[in-house]
């Protein structure tokens, strides 16, 4: 009886793994490009938002400092990565 249950568990795990692999393959064929484009668009919009709110730190004033200072505690954890992405030298292959 225990051997039959073990065999059924192995078959069930095999089918679940096969379904997972097929699901990943189909997603890669159909939706992966969309998700990558969405992530890139989100990163660009975050960069623009940060630039408009705290751009005065790099010399580009947009909003009054009052609103910038009010949002600064929420944006502080993202400042280091944002400055790095904004000031990083871009290669021609990255632009294309």
PLY file of the C-alpha trace (Angstrom):
ply
format ascii 1.0
element vertex 96
property float x
property float y
property float z
element edge 95
property int vertex1
property int vertex2
end_header
0.00 0.00 0.00
2.81 2.43 0.86
4.57 1.66 -2.42
1.40 2.46 -4.38
1.00 5.81 -2.60
4.65 6.63 -3.22
4.26 5.78 -6.91
1.12 7.95 -7.17
2.95 10.82 -5.46
5.79 10.54 -7.96
3.34 10.52 -10.88
1.52 13.54 -9.46
4.79 15.42 -8.97
5.84 14.52 -12.50
2.62 15.87 -13.98
2.80 19.02 -11.88
6.38 19.60 -13.01
5.40 19.02 -16.66
2.52 21.49 -16.35
4.84 24.03 -14.72
7.40 23.67 -17.51
4.72 23.99 -20.21
3.24 27.03 -18.48
6.67 28.66 -18.36
7.33 27.83 -22.01
4.00 29.27 -23.17
4.54 32.39 -21.05
7.99 32.79 -22.59
6.51 32.59 -26.08
3.60 34.93 -25.48
3.94 37.19 -22.45
7.61 37.57 -21.60
8.18 40.44 -24.03
5.18 42.30 -22.65
6.36 41.91 -19.07
9.88 43.11 -19.94
8.48 46.15 -21.75
6.24 46.90 -18.77
9.19 46.73 -16.37
11.26 49.07 -18.58
8.36 51.53 -18.84
7.92 51.48 -15.07
11.62 52.19 -14.54
11.47 55.14 -16.95
8.39 56.56 -15.25
9.99 56.19 -11.82
13.07 58.01 -13.08
10.94 60.85 -14.45
8.97 61.09 -11.22
12.11 61.21 -9.12
13.61 63.79 -11.46
10.56 66.02 -11.17
10.36 65.73 -7.39
13.99 65.79 -6.25
15.72 67.02 -9.37
17.07 70.01 -7.49
19.68 67.69 -5.98
21.33 67.43 -9.37
20.60 71.00 -10.37
17.21 70.76 -12.15
14.48 72.51 -10.13
10.91 71.57 -11.06
8.62 71.75 -8.04
8.83 74.03 -5.09
11.02 72.73 -2.32
8.06 72.43 0.03
6.59 69.50 -1.90
10.00 67.96 -2.45
10.71 68.00 1.27
7.31 66.53 2.05
7.98 63.56 -0.27
11.64 63.11 0.67
11.08 60.60 3.52
9.21 58.29 1.13
11.73 58.63 -1.67
14.90 58.47 0.42
15.40 54.68 0.13
15.40 54.96 -3.68
17.73 57.97 -3.96
21.04 56.08 -4.25
19.87 53.83 -7.09
18.15 56.72 -8.86
21.26 58.89 -8.81
23.34 55.99 -10.08
20.93 55.25 -12.96
20.64 58.92 -13.89
24.33 59.78 -13.82
25.60 56.52 -15.31
27.38 56.85 -18.61
25.36 55.12 -21.29
26.84 53.09 -24.11
25.59 53.25 -27.69
24.47 49.61 -27.53
22.24 50.37 -24.51
20.45 53.13 -26.37
19.73 50.85 -29.34
0 1
1 2
2 3
3 4
4 5
5 6
6 7
7 8
8 9
9 10
10 11
11 12
12 13
13 14
14 15
15 16
16 17
17 18
18 19
19 20
20 21
21 22
22 23
23 24
24 25
25 26
26 27
27 28
28 29
29 30
30 31
31 32
32 33
33 34
34 35
35 36
36 37
37 38
38 39
39 40
40 41
41 42
42 43
43 44
44 45
45 46
46 47
47 48
48 49
49 50
50 51
51 52
52 53
53 54
54 55
55 56
56 57
57 58
58 59
59 60
60 61
61 62
62 63
63 64
64 65
65 66
66 67
67 68
68 69
69 70
70 71
71 72
72 73
73 74
74 75
75 76
76 77
77 78
78 79
79 80
80 81
81 82
82 83
83 84
84 85
85 86
86 87
87 88
88 89
89 90
90 91
91 92
92 93
93 94
94 95
